[in-house]
């Protein structure tokens, strides 16, 4: 199984943001144990780094966190075509539309996000972190 993990879930895990961190950390553990393949988009990587650096107040520590993140998750490129097609997407939030286009092009099974309403009109199933964990426990 391949999942694209939305920025909000990654930030929840990396910063311990309550009450969402527990499920986000469980997803990281599933990926670390090779239960499924996890990915982020290249555009998410820059957003995650910015937020982590501000959270830690330390550039070197933020780079170390990002290195560990990259050892757990693959990074999917965002193409010009993804950006252009996202403009015409039925998903109204442009950033989410770009994420969905990447997930679709890369045949992701799910987008794991706390923001499922933004992905309702997309072609890739969006799932809440807790629901994804429940799904994985059933298998």
C-alpha positions as a Python dict, from the first residue, in 0.01 Angstrom:
ca = {
    (1, 'X'): (0, 0, 0),
    (2, 'X'): (119, 351, -83),
    (3, 'X'): (3, 661, 102),
    (4, 'X'): (70, 1028, 59),
    (5, 'X'): (87, 1187, 404),
    (6, 'X'): (-44, 1542, 410),
    (7, 'X'): (163, 1817, 567),
    (8, 'X'): (-67, 1854, 868),
    (9, 'X'): (-18, 1490, 972),
    (10, 'X'): (361, 1515, 941),
    (11, 'X'): (365, 1832, 1150),
    (12, 'X'): (142, 1667, 1412),
    (13, 'X'): (394, 1384, 1451),
    (14, 'X'): (710, 1594, 1441),
    (15, 'X'): (594, 1863, 1683),
    (16, 'X'): (382, 1648, 1916),
    (17, 'X'): (80, 1864, 1832),
    (18, 'X'): (-205, 1744, 2051),
    (19, 'X'): (-454, 1587, 2026),
    (20, 'X'): (-349, 1461, 1679),
    (21, 'X'): (9, 1354, 1747),
    (22, 'X'): (-76, 1005, 1875),
    (23, 'X'): (-237, 888, 1552),
    (24, 'X'): (25, 1066, 1340),
    (25, 'X'): (303, 893, 1535),
    (26, 'X'): (132, 554, 1486),
    (27, 'X'): (131, 614, 1111),
    (28, 'X'): (503, 693, 1123),
    (29, 'X'): (559, 364, 1308),
    (30, 'X'): (361, 171, 1047),
    (31, 'X'): (585, 320, 780),
    (32, 'X'): (903, 260, 981),
    (33, 'X'): (799, -106, 1015),
    (34, 'X'): (746, -125, 637),
    (35, 'X'): (374, -201, 675),
    (36, 'X'): (313, 46, 392),
    (37, 'X'): (507, 299, 185),
    (38, 'X'): (475, 662, 290),
    (39, 'X'): (540, 970, 78),
    (40, 'X'): (524, 1346, 94),
    (41, 'X'): (540, 1590, -194),
    (42, 'X'): (850, 1797, -261),
    (43, 'X'): (644, 2112, -205),
    (44, 'X'): (533, 1979, 133),
    (45, 'X'): (896, 1918, 228),
    (46, 'X'): (975, 2288, 214),
    (47, 'X'): (665, 2376, 419),
    (48, 'X'): (749, 2109, 677),
    (49, 'X'): (1109, 2232, 708),
    (50, 'X'): (995, 2592, 758),
    (51, 'X'): (750, 2495, 1034),
    (52, 'X'): (996, 2261, 1207),
    (53, 'X'): (1273, 2522, 1201),
    (54, 'X'): (1040, 2776, 1361),
    (55, 'X'): (922, 2518, 1616),
    (56, 'X'): (1277, 2418, 1715),
    (57, 'X'): (1439, 2763, 1677),
    (58, 'X'): (1742, 2578, 1541),
    (59, 'X'): (1838, 2536, 1176),
    (60, 'X'): (2078, 2246, 1232),
    (61, 'X'): (1825, 2053, 1445),
    (62, 'X'): (1557, 2112, 1181),
    (63, 'X'): (1788, 1970, 913),
    (64, 'X'): (1848, 1662, 1128),
    (65, 'X'): (1473, 1612, 1172),
    (66, 'X'): (1423, 1644, 798),
    (67, 'X'): (1695, 1387, 733),
    (68, 'X'): (1520, 1141, 963),
    (69, 'X'): (1188, 1217, 795),
    (70, 'X'): (1340, 1145, 453),
    (71, 'X'): (1464, 809, 579),
    (72, 'X'): (1100, 717, 657),
    (73, 'X'): (922, 873, 361),
    (74, 'X'): (978, 904, -7),
    (75, 'X'): (957, 1245, -170),
    (76, 'X'): (735, 1279, -477),
    (77, 'X'): (820, 1544, -733),
    (78, 'X'): (563, 1807, -822),
    (79, 'X'): (557, 1866, -1195),
    (80, 'X'): (450, 2164, -1396),
    (81, 'X'): (168, 1952, -1533),
    (82, 'X'): (47, 1882, -1176),
    (83, 'X'): (37, 2256, -1111),
    (84, 'X'): (-147, 2335, -1435),
    (85, 'X'): (-400, 2054, -1393),
    (86, 'X'): (-465, 2157, -1032),
    (87, 'X'): (-603, 2489, -1157),
    (88, 'X'): (-885, 2304, -1333),
    (89, 'X'): (-939, 2060, -1047),
    (90, 'X'): (-1276, 2041, -871),
    (91, 'X'): (-1075, 2068, -547),
    (92, 'X'): (-1107, 2435, -455),
    (93, 'X'): (-795, 2469, -237),
    (94, 'X'): (-510, 2498, -487),
    (95, 'X'): (-238, 2351, -263),
    (96, 'X'): (-458, 2049, -189),
    (97, 'X'): (-541, 2017, -559),
    (98, 'X'): (-169, 1997, -639),
    (99, 'X'): (-120, 1730, -370),
    (100, 'X'): (-411, 1531, -511),
    (101, 'X'): (-274, 1554, -867),
    (102, 'X'): (62, 1419, -749),
    (103, 'X'): (-110, 1141, -552),
    (104, 'X'): (-317, 1046, -855),
    (105, 'X'): (-21, 1047, -1095),
    (106, 'X'): (183, 833, -855),
    (107, 'X'): (-103, 585, -793),
    (108, 'X'): (-130, 646, -421),
    (109, 'X'): (-393, 437, -242),
    (110, 'X'): (-479, 712, 6),
    (111, 'X'): (-405, 1068, 105),
    (112, 'X'): (-383, 1062, 485),
    (113, 'X'): (-496, 1400, 614),
    (114, 'X'): (-697, 1573, 882),
    (115, 'X'): (-844, 1780, 600),
    (116, 'X'): (-1055, 1522, 415),
    (117, 'X'): (-1328, 1767, 318),
    (118, 'X'): (-1084, 1949, 91),
    (119, 'X'): (-1017, 1630, -104),
    (120, 'X'): (-1379, 1515, -150),
    (121, 'X'): (-1386, 1595, -520),
    (122, 'X'): (-1055, 1430, -600),
    (123, 'X'): (-981, 1095, -757),
    (124, 'X'): (-766, 963, -468),
    (125, 'X'): (-938, 860, -147),
    (126, 'X'): (-862, 1090, 146),
    (127, 'X'): (-873, 932, 489),
    (128, 'X'): (-840, 1059, 844),
    (129, 'X'): (-535, 935, 1036),
    (130, 'X'): (-747, 745, 1292),
    (131, 'X'): (-951, 582, 1016),
    (132, 'X'): (-634, 482, 834),
    (133, 'X'): (-495, 320, 1149),
    (134, 'X'): (-823, 129, 1195),
    (135, 'X'): (-806, 16, 832),
    (136, 'X'): (-451, -110, 879),
    (137, 'X'): (-547, -297, 1198),
    (138, 'X'): (-821, -479, 1004),
    (139, 'X'): (-573, -612, 747),
}
